[in-house]
Amino acid sequence: MNSTAYAANGLKATGQSTSKVVDYLGSVQNPDGGLPIKPGDSDKKSNVYATAQALGAFAGSSLLTIGPSPIAPRALACPQTATGT
């Protein structure tokens, strides 16, 4: 799965279609939404790492995609203060 997800990143970054990759990833997706490391193995449990790698492909983005973060900013727990030095 990781290699397939990286291939999708490369295709997207170069402006190529990722539809076949996304179709494949969707075809091996488990009912819980996760992806196994190797779909052909006997262990088909969802793997967090493999699933996280594929999120960009499902979202239609690449490692080069720039945009607003989906994570809301938070205030620092220990604000920095000027020391005057």
JOMOFEN-V16821 format. One record per pair of residues at least 6 apart in sequence whose ideal C-beta (glycine too) atoms are under 7 Angstrom apart, sorted by the first residue. I is the first residue (numbers start at 1). J is the second residue. D is the distance in whole Angstrom. If there is no record, write none. Layout:
i->(I	I)
j->(J	J)
d->(D	D)
This chain:
i->(1	1	1	1	1	1	2	2	4	4	4	5	5	5	5	7	8	8	8	8	9	9	9	11	11	11	12	12	12	13	13	13	18	21	22	22	25	25	25	25	28	28	28	29	30	30	30	32	34	34	34	35	35	35	35	35	36	36	36	36	36	37	37	56)
j->(35	36	37	50	53	54	50	53	21	24	25	53	54	56	57	21	18	21	56	57	56	62	63	17	18	21	18	61	62	62	63	64	57	57	57	58	35	54	57	58	35	36	39	35	36	44	46	46	46	47	51	46	47	50	51	54	44	45	46	47	50	47	50	62)
d->(5	7	6	4	6	6	6	5	6	7	7	4	4	7	6	6	5	4	7	4	6	5	5	7	5	7	5	7	4	4	7	5	6	6	6	6	7	5	6	7	6	7	4	6	7	7	5	5	2	7	4	6	7	5	5	6	5	6	6	6	7	5	5	6)
